[in-house]
Structures are given as structure tokens and as C-alpha cells.
Amino acid sequence: MAATRTQVYLTEQQRQRIDELAGIEVVTMTEIVRRALDAYLSSYVPDASASFSRALGAATDIEVPSRDEWQRG
């Protein structure tokens, strides 16, 4: 599997916990992070309606021309 180097900032507590898990499972910190990401990504289902709701009203200052002003061509 090809990998891409990615830098991630963790809290001290996160790093300590990952190090603990890596020691228990005798794997690298990288493996623990990959497993966690795989678990999250495999279970994550985006909520399209929530995204749509957040987008509504995002440009409250926009002026939309009336249909009479639309150019037809």
C-alpha cells in the first residue's frame, strides 16, 4: 500500500494513549492511527440534509434578480 506522509498535531493525552495502545498491541503509533482512521472512515456516513441545511442562508447578503430580469437566449 502506498502511503503519504502527513503531519498531525496531537494533544499530549492523545499521544500518551496511542503510545500505550501501541505498546500493548506491539505495533507502531502509525499503525494505531491508521486503524483508528480506518474505523472512523468505514463507519462515517455523511448527512446530506445537515450539509444542505448549513448551506442555506450562507450568503444572506446576496441579491437574486427576479425572473423578469433573467436574460433569455
C-alpha positions in Angstrom: 0.0 0.0 0.0 1.4 3.4 -1.0 1.4 5.9 1.8 1.6 9.7 2.0 3.5 11.4 4.8 1.0 13.5 6.8 1.7 15.7 9.9 -0.9 15.7 12.6 -0.8 17.6 15.9 -2.0 15.5 18.9 -2.6 16.6 22.4 -0.3 15.2 25.0 -3.0 12.9 26.3 -3.8 11.6 22.8 -0.1 10.8 22.2 0.2 9.1 25.5 -2.8 6.9 24.9 -1.7 6.0 21.4 1.7 5.1 22.8 0.1 2.9 25.4 -2.1 1.1 22.8 0.9 0.6 20.5 2.9 -0.9 23.4 0.0 -3.3 24.3 -0.5 -4.4 20.7 3.2 -4.4 19.8 2.6 -2.2 16.8 3.8 1.3 15.8 2.0 4.5 16.6 1.4 4.9 12.9 -0.5 1.6 12.8 -2.7 2.7 15.7 -3.5 6.0 13.9 -4.3 4.2 10.6 -6.6 1.7 12.4 -8.4 4.5 14.1 -8.9 6.4 10.8 -10.0 3.2 9.0 -12.6 2.5 11.7 -13.9 6.1 11.6 -14.0 6.4 7.9 -15.7 3.0 7.4 -18.5 3.9 9.8 -18.9 7.6 8.8 -21.9 8.3 6.7 -22.3 12.0 5.7 -25.6 13.6 6.5 -26.5 15.3 3.2 -29.6 17.0 4.7 -27.4 18.6 7.5 -24.9 19.8 5.0 -27.7 21.3 2.9 -29.2 23.0 6.0 -25.9 24.5 6.9 -25.5 25.9 3.4 -29.0 27.5 3.4 -28.6 31.2 4.2 -24.8 31.1 3.9 -24.9 34.2 1.6 -27.5 36.3 3.3 -26.4 39.5 1.5 -26.8 38.1 -2.0 -29.4 39.8 -4.2 -31.2 37.5 -6.6 -32.8 39.1 -9.6 -36.4 38.5 -10.2 -37.4 36.1 -13.0 -38.4 39.1 -15.1 -34.8 40.3 -15.2 -33.4 37.0 -16.4 -32.0 37.1 -19.9 -33.4 34.5 -22.1 -31.4 33.5 -25.1 
